[in-house]
Amino acid sequence: MPKKGKKVSEEPIIQQIQVPVATPVIQTPTIAPPTTIAPPTTPAVPTTPAASATSEPTTEAPSAPLKDDTTNFIEVKSPMIGTFYRRPSPDKDPFKDVGDSIKEGDIVCVIEAMKLFNEIESEVSGKIVKFLVEDNSPVEYDQPLFLVDPS
């Protein structure tokens, strides 16, 4: 131990450390040879349509006008990704129900995105015909939320 007042000289300590270096193993993906997919073959004799030929006109008649009617409806689409809510809070009534009239600027639903509840205003006036999304469901950008009859 050095005495008081004496200078202590320090010598640099040099140590050599060897680190093993692993050589990287590179694997190249194998490419599958191109294949041809044959188109689906249709049976020469339709068995199912012939059996239900008598019931088809009765079921097609209501569905054909329904398709024409839906073309007159306006789809209200989601402006963002999030969770769709029909009501402002779980204990409150929905903003709008099927059959309710709406006008431009009415709040029709809420979409929660990143813990923010965004009120969605209607861009059209009319009557709500059908909700296309269940309450408390995730929605994508530009996904139809409900149908509005503008007449």
N, C-alpha and C positions, 0 to 999 in steps of 0.2 A: 504494500500500500504506500503510495507516495506521501511524503511529508508536506506539511502546510507550507505554502510559498514556493514549492518546487513546480516547475512546468512539466506537464505531461505531454509527451510527443505521441501523436497518433500516426499510425501507419495505415495506409489504405489496405483494406482487405479485398482481395480479388478472388472470386470464386467462379468457377466455370460450371455451368449447368448444361447438360445435354438433354435435349428434348427429342424423342424419336418422332420423325415425321412419317405419317402414313401416306402411302401413295393412293390417290383417289381412284376408285373403281368406277368406270363410266360404262353404263349399260345403254345400249342403243335399243330403242323399241323395235319390235319386229312389225313389219307392215303386212297386213293380210292381203292376199291377192284379191283383185276386184271380183265381185260376184254379181250375177244377174238375178234379179228378183222377177219371177214370172207374175203377170197380172192374175188376180183371182178369177177363177173360172166360175161361170154361172151355170146352174143346171139347165139342161135342155128342156125339161118339163117342170114348170113351177108347181110344186105340190102344195105349199102353204097358201098362196093367193087363190088357187082354185077352190080350196076348201072353205075359205072365208069370203068368197066372192059375193055371197048373198048378204053378208053383214057389212061389207065395206061401204056401200052407198049410204047406209044410215049413219055410220061413224064419220065418213068423210064430209058429209053435208054440213054438220055443225063446225067441223074443224076448218073447213075452207073459208067461211066468212070470218071466223075468229082470226085467221092469219091476215085477212084483209083489214080487219078492224085494228089490229095491232100496228099496222103500218101508219095509221093515222095518229097513233100515240107518240108523244115525245118522251125520249129517255132522258131522265135527269141523271147525270153521271158524276162520279166522285172527282173532285178537283185535286185530291191528294191521297196518299197512302195512309192508312190508319185503321182505327176501329170505329165501326158505324154504330151510332146510338139513335134510337127514335125518340128518346125522352131526355130532358135536361138532367135528371137524376133518377135513381131507381124508384124513389117513392112518388114521383110526379107522373102526370098523364103524358102520353106521347104528344109531340108537337102537332102532328097531323095523322089521321087515319085514312083508310081506304074510303073513298066517297067524299072526303072533305074537299072544299074548294080552296084553292091557293091563288095568290096573286103575286106578281113579280115583287121580290124583296122580302116575302114572308120567310121566316126561319122554318125549315122543313126537317132538319136533323142536325146532329152534332157528329163530327169526326174527331176522335182523339188521336193526336200524333205527338209523340215524345212528351207525354204528360200535359199537353195543351189541348183544351177542348175548343175546337173551331166550329162556330155556328155556320151552317151552310144555308145560304139564302136561295130561294127559288129564282131562276132566271126566266121562267115562263108563268103564264097564268092559265088556270084550268082546274080540272078535278083529278085527284089522285085515283088511279084505276087499280094499281097493283104495286106492292113492294117486292122488289126482286132480291133483297138482301135481308137476312134475319137480323134482329136486334142483337147487339153485342157481338158482331161478326167482323173479322178483318176484311178490309176492302183494298183494292188496288187503284192506282191512278187510272182515271177514265173508265172505271167499271160502272155499268148501269146500276143505279140504286132503286129507282122506281119509275113507273110509267104515268104520264099525265095526259089526260084528254083535253086538248086545247079548246074544244067547242063548248 
